[in-house]
């Protein structure tokens, strides 16, 4: 299922992968917001927050 506003965003949570996690951590370290990182990686911002809890 695709998000209506962000067509490249997959609504089904993508599986956590080390390279995705590493790039998310790097972008967050640069001061980007969760939603900005999510759009850059094509995942939802809550997905990234969930990764952090794992």
C-alpha positions in Angstrom: 0.0 0.0 0.0 1.3 3.4 -1.0 1.0 6.6 0.9 -1.2 9.1 -1.0 1.1 12.2 -0.4 4.5 10.4 -0.5 4.4 7.8 -3.3 7.8 6.5 -2.5 6.8 5.9 1.1 6.0 2.3 1.9 3.2 2.1 4.5 4.1 -1.4 5.4 7.0 -1.1 7.8 10.2 -2.1 6.0 12.4 -4.5 7.8 15.2 -2.9 9.8 18.5 -3.3 8.0 21.9 -2.3 9.3 22.6 0.0 6.4 19.2 1.7 6.7 19.7 2.1 10.5 23.2 3.5 10.0 22.1 6.1 7.5 19.1 7.0 9.8 21.5 7.5 12.7 23.9 9.5 10.6 21.1 11.8 9.3 19.6 12.3 12.8 23.1 13.1 14.0 23.2 15.9 11.5 20.2 17.4 13.2 17.6 16.3 10.7 14.1 15.6 12.1 12.6 12.1 12.2 10.2 13.0 9.4 12.9 14.4 7.2 15.0 11.2 7.7 12.0 9.1 7.0 11.3 10.9 3.8 14.9 10.6 2.7 14.9 6.8 3.4 11.4 6.2 2.2 10.1 5.0 5.6 7.7 6.5 8.1 9.1 8.6 10.9 7.5 6.3 13.5 9.2 3.4 11.9 12.6 4.9 12.7 11.4 5.6 16.2 10.4 2.0 16.5 13.8 0.9 15.3 15.4 2.9 18.1 13.4 0.9 20.6 14.6 -2.5 19.3 
